[in-house]
Amino acid sequence: MRSHFRWYICLFVFFATVLNYMNRQTLSIVAPLIQKEFHLDNAQLGALFSAFYVSYGVAVALIGEIVDRLSIRVAFAVAVAWWSLATALTGLARSFGQLFGFRLALGIGEAANWPVTARLVSMYLAPEERTLANSIYMGGGSLGLVIIGPLLVGTSLRYGWRAGFVIVGGMSVLWLITWLWWFKPRNLHSLERHDIANDAGATTTWRHILRLPRFWGLIVSSFCGNTCLYFMMNWLPPYLVQERGIPFSMKLGAVVVIPFLGLDIGYLCSGFAVLALGRRGWSVLKARRLFLVFSAMMMSISMAAVPYVRANAAAAVLLFTGAFGMAGWNSNYLCFVEELSPRKAAAVAGVVGSAGAFAGALSLWGIGLISKLASGFTPVFLLIGGLIWIASAGILLTREPRRAQKLAPAEQAAAGGEG
């Protein structure tokens, strides 16, 4: 019998992801101050944003395979401790090179979060619960984005941006202590192992995984979808300051919160909606596809319209709805990644996530360059509005793994196979 302990695991992952996104978001929140102190243009700032995703992209492709083989308890703890230390050390940087180096270190530490989470979700959550589980932990990411804006702006205005990095980096101590104390075999013995109980025939070798059309579709989805998400996470504060004329103040912190609230609400709505439709007789796959298309449409229209509205209030509403759509899309996309090969969930998540990370590294630098050459962000918003449809096609136009196609109809619906 499945235990309520599986939701405790989701709770730990939720708070870890809160911390993860708070740490990675520090640079973008105080980017206007760092630009001024280090005399950086948008292209150089884009290079700093990219540094994180370069190291993240390399590390996540390697860490996934390691996570599948080693103690997930220790791996998770080491990752959280690593990224927290890297953030704190960034507050000591005295040159562009040091900033760049600490961002590289941060990317290596944070690379383990998604592979670890993918393994935990595929192990302990039933297929019909996974969209909600992904929504919960990714909601933690957007909650971290909501918290970090006002927190870091307020701290920076009072004590300087460097103090903010040290404070944020030190916030993981309580999580580490609690995780190491709780996540032990005695608390997990009653949990049903879905990767073993329900996925005995799952694809387990890279030779077979690389031959799946869905794998390559997910690579496309990760590359294009993460470009959209990372733009919203990193470039919105500079955009609001440079084109909307919002000064670096608590007002900026308040405005930045709006799209991040959209992410949070979008994740929760998507997760509960898919679960509710499943209980009403819909196949999980049909429900996921519906919300994938609906979310892409909402995100695409909203983001493409942002540069054409004059009022900051209208732009804030569009950013909110665009973020809501991005969240609904992302929570369902993650399920397809986790279910491609449950026995190698962390490894697959790592490789697919690597594509997304390199997309971030390339696009964040490219966005800085485009905005510099175009003297504005209008082309960028239009590009983002189109990329989400390419990302969706990577999922909608590729077949499920063969094992999913052979399941009995009821089991097939639960596993997200072709209906």
RAWOZI-V118272 format. One record per residue. N is the residue number from 1. RES is the residue in one letter. OMEGA is omega in radians with two decimals (* if undefined). NEAR is the number of other ideal C-beta (glycine too) atoms within 12 Angstrom. Layout:
# RAWOZI-V118272
n->{N	N}
res->{RES	RES}
omega->{OMEGA	OMEGA}
near->{NEAR	NEAR}
This chain:
# RAWOZI-V118272
n->{1	2	3	4	5	6	7	8	9	10	11	12	13	14	15	16	17	18	19	20	21	22	23	24	25	26	27	28	29	30	31	32	33	34	35	36	37	38	39	40	41	42	43	44	45	46	47	48	49	50	51	52	53	54	55	56	57	58	59	60	61	62	63	64	65	66	67	68	69	70	71	72	73	74	75	76	77	78	79	80	81	82	83	84	85	86	87	88	89	90	91	92	93	94	95	96	97	98	99	100	101	102	103	104	105	106	107	108	109	110	111	112	113	114	115	116	117	118	119	120	121	122	123	124	125	126	127	128	129	130	131	132	133	134	135	136	137	138	139	140	141	142	143	144	145	146	147	148	149	150	151	152	153	154	155	156	157	158	159	160	161	162	163	164	165	166	167	168	169	170	171	172	173	174	175	176	177	178	179	180	181	182	183	184	185	186	187	188	189	190	191	192	193	194	195	196	197	198	199	200	201	202	203	204	205	206	207	208	209	210	211	212	213	214	215	216	217	218	219	220	221	222	223	224	225	226	227	228	229	230	231	232	233	234	235	236	237	238	239	240	241	242	243	244	245	246	247	248	249	250	251	252	253	254	255	256	257	258	259	260	261	262	263	264	265	266	267	268	269	270	271	272	273	274	275	276	277	278	279	280	281	282	283	284	285	286	287	288	289	290	291	292	293	294	295	296	297	298	299	300	301	302	303	304	305	306	307	308	309	310	311	312	313	314	315	316	317	318	319	320	321	322	323	324	325	326	327	328	329	330	331	332	333	334	335	336	337	338	339	340	341	342	343	344	345	346	347	348	349	350	351	352	353	354	355	356	357	358	359	360	361	362	363	364	365	366	367	368	369	370	371	372	373	374	375	376	377	378	379	380	381	382	383	384	385	386	387	388	389	390	391	392	393	394	395	396	397	398	399	400	401	402	403	404	405	406	407	408	409	410	411	412	413	414	415	416	417	418	419}
res->{M	R	S	H	F	R	W	Y	I	C	L	F	V	F	F	A	T	V	L	N	Y	M	N	R	Q	T	L	S	I	V	A	P	L	I	Q	K	E	F	H	L	D	N	A	Q	L	G	A	L	F	S	A	F	Y	V	S	Y	G	V	A	V	A	L	I	G	E	I	V	D	R	L	S	I	R	V	A	F	A	V	A	V	A	W	W	S	L	A	T	A	L	T	G	L	A	R	S	F	G	Q	L	F	G	F	R	L	A	L	G	I	G	E	A	A	N	W	P	V	T	A	R	L	V	S	M	Y	L	A	P	E	E	R	T	L	A	N	S	I	Y	M	G	G	G	S	L	G	L	V	I	I	G	P	L	L	V	G	T	S	L	R	Y	G	W	R	A	G	F	V	I	V	G	G	M	S	V	L	W	L	I	T	W	L	W	W	F	K	P	R	N	L	H	S	L	E	R	H	D	I	A	N	D	A	G	A	T	T	T	W	R	H	I	L	R	L	P	R	F	W	G	L	I	V	S	S	F	C	G	N	T	C	L	Y	F	M	M	N	W	L	P	P	Y	L	V	Q	E	R	G	I	P	F	S	M	K	L	G	A	V	V	V	I	P	F	L	G	L	D	I	G	Y	L	C	S	G	F	A	V	L	A	L	G	R	R	G	W	S	V	L	K	A	R	R	L	F	L	V	F	S	A	M	M	M	S	I	S	M	A	A	V	P	Y	V	R	A	N	A	A	A	A	V	L	L	F	T	G	A	F	G	M	A	G	W	N	S	N	Y	L	C	F	V	E	E	L	S	P	R	K	A	A	A	V	A	G	V	V	G	S	A	G	A	F	A	G	A	L	S	L	W	G	I	G	L	I	S	K	L	A	S	G	F	T	P	V	F	L	L	I	G	G	L	I	W	I	A	S	A	G	I	L	L	T	R	E	P	R	R	A	Q	K	L	A	P	A	E	Q	A	A	A	G	G	E	G}
omega->{-3.12	-3.07	3.05	3.14	-3.14	3.11	3.00	3.07	3.09	3.14	3.08	3.13	3.10	-3.09	3.06	-3.13	2.99	-3.14	-3.12	-3.10	3.04	-3.11	-3.09	-3.05	-3.05	-3.06	-3.07	-3.13	-3.10	-3.12	3.12	3.12	3.14	3.07	-3.11	-3.08	-3.07	3.09	-3.09	2.97	-3.08	3.11	3.11	3.09	3.07	3.09	3.09	3.08	-3.08	-3.08	3.13	-3.03	3.05	-3.13	3.09	-3.12	3.11	-3.05	-3.05	3.11	-3.12	-3.05	-3.12	3.13	3.13	-3.12	3.12	-3.06	-3.00	3.09	-3.13	3.11	-3.12	-3.12	-3.13	-3.12	-3.14	-3.13	-3.12	3.12	-3.12	-3.05	3.12	3.12	3.14	3.11	-3.13	-3.13	3.12	3.10	3.13	-3.06	-3.12	-3.14	3.08	-3.13	3.12	3.06	-3.13	-3.12	3.14	3.06	3.03	-3.14	3.11	3.14	3.12	-3.13	-3.07	-3.08	-3.07	-2.98	-3.09	3.08	3.10	-3.11	3.11	3.12	-3.14	-3.12	-3.12	-3.14	-2.89	3.13	3.09	-3.09	-3.10	3.14	-2.94	3.07	3.10	3.11	3.09	3.12	-3.14	-3.06	3.06	2.98	3.03	3.09	-3.13	3.03	3.06	3.11	3.08	-3.09	-2.95	-3.11	3.12	-3.12	-3.05	3.09	3.14	3.12	-3.11	3.13	-3.09	-3.03	-3.06	-3.05	-3.11	3.13	3.13	3.13	-3.13	-3.14	-3.14	3.14	-3.11	-3.05	-3.06	-3.03	-3.11	3.12	-3.11	-3.12	-3.09	3.13	-3.11	3.11	-3.01	-3.00	-3.13	-3.07	-3.08	3.14	-3.00	-2.99	-3.09	-3.09	3.07	3.13	-3.07	3.12	3.13	-3.05	-3.02	-3.00	-3.10	-3.13	-3.05	3.07	-3.04	-3.14	3.14	3.12	-3.14	-3.12	-3.09	3.12	-3.11	3.07	-3.12	3.12	-3.11	3.03	3.11	3.05	3.09	-3.13	3.13	-3.10	-3.06	-3.12	3.14	3.03	3.12	-3.10	-3.08	3.03	-3.11	-3.10	-2.97	-2.99	-3.11	3.11	3.08	3.12	-3.11	3.12	-3.00	-3.04	-3.14	3.06	3.12	-3.09	3.07	-3.07	3.09	3.07	3.08	3.11	3.14	-3.12	3.14	-3.14	-2.99	3.11	3.13	2.98	3.07	3.06	-3.08	-3.12	3.12	3.11	-3.09	3.14	-3.14	-3.10	-3.13	-3.13	3.12	3.11	-3.13	3.12	3.09	3.14	3.09	3.05	3.08	2.97	3.14	-3.12	-3.12	3.13	3.14	-3.13	3.12	-3.10	3.07	-3.12	3.13	-3.12	3.12	3.13	3.13	-3.10	-3.08	-3.12	-3.09	-3.08	3.13	-3.10	-3.04	-3.05	-3.07	3.07	-3.07	-3.07	3.12	3.13	3.12	3.10	3.13	3.11	3.13	3.09	3.10	-3.11	3.08	3.12	3.07	3.12	3.13	-3.14	3.12	3.11	-3.00	-3.09	3.10	3.06	-3.11	3.13	-3.14	3.10	-3.08	-3.04	3.14	3.11	-3.06	3.13	3.11	-3.03	-3.11	-3.13	3.11	3.11	3.13	-3.11	3.11	3.09	3.10	3.09	3.11	3.14	3.10	3.02	3.10	-3.14	-3.12	-3.03	-3.13	3.02	-3.12	3.11	3.07	-3.14	3.14	-3.12	3.10	-3.11	-3.11	-3.10	3.12	-3.02	-3.10	3.12	-3.12	3.13	3.11	3.09	3.14	3.12	3.12	-3.07	-3.09	3.10	3.04	3.10	3.14	3.14	3.12	3.11	-3.01	-3.05	3.10	-3.09	3.00	3.01	-3.05	-3.12	3.13	-3.12	-3.09	-3.11	3.00	-3.03	-3.10	3.14	-3.13	3.13	-3.13	-3.09	3.14	3.14	-3.13	-3.13	*}
near->{9	21	17	14	25	31	23	23	36	32	25	38	43	36	34	45	46	37	43	47	42	44	51	44	47	54	48	45	46	43	41	33	32	37	29	17	20	25	11	26	21	34	21	26	41	37	31	42	46	36	38	47	45	32	34	45	39	25	37	45	34	25	41	41	26	26	39	33	18	21	18	37	26	21	34	42	31	28	44	40	29	33	46	36	29	42	43	30	29	40	32	20	32	15	16	22	16	22	38	28	24	36	41	32	31	44	43	32	41	48	44	44	52	49	44	46	47	46	43	48	44	47	36	40	43	34	40	34	32	48	50	39	43	46	45	41	44	49	40	37	46	46	34	38	47	34	33	40	41	27	32	47	38	26	29	37	24	14	18	20	35	29	25	37	41	27	30	41	34	23	31	37	19	18	33	29	14	20	33	21	15	22	31	16	13	11	20	22	12	16	28	21	24	32	33	17	19	31	33	14	22	31	29	23	15	22	12	21	33	20	17	31	23	38	35	24	31	43	36	31	43	43	34	39	49	45	41	48	50	43	47	51	45	41	45	49	46	42	39	36	32	27	26	28	16	27	18	30	22	21	24	36	35	22	33	47	35	36	42	46	30	37	47	38	30	40	46	31	28	44	40	25	31	41	32	19	26	32	18	14	13	24	30	42	38	23	37	47	31	27	43	42	25	27	44	41	25	31	47	34	25	36	45	30	24	40	27	19	21	13	12	23	15	19	31	30	22	33	40	35	33	41	44	39	46	52	50	48	50	49	48	49	52	50	48	49	48	49	49	50	43	43	33	40	44	44	39	46	47	41	39	45	48	37	37	42	46	33	36	43	36	28	38	47	32	32	42	35	23	27	31	24	18	20	13	22	33	23	21	40	38	23	28	45	34	23	39	45	31	27	42	39	22	34	44	29	19	22	22	35	36	21	30	35	22	16	28	12	16	16	24	25	27	30	40	46	32	25	23}
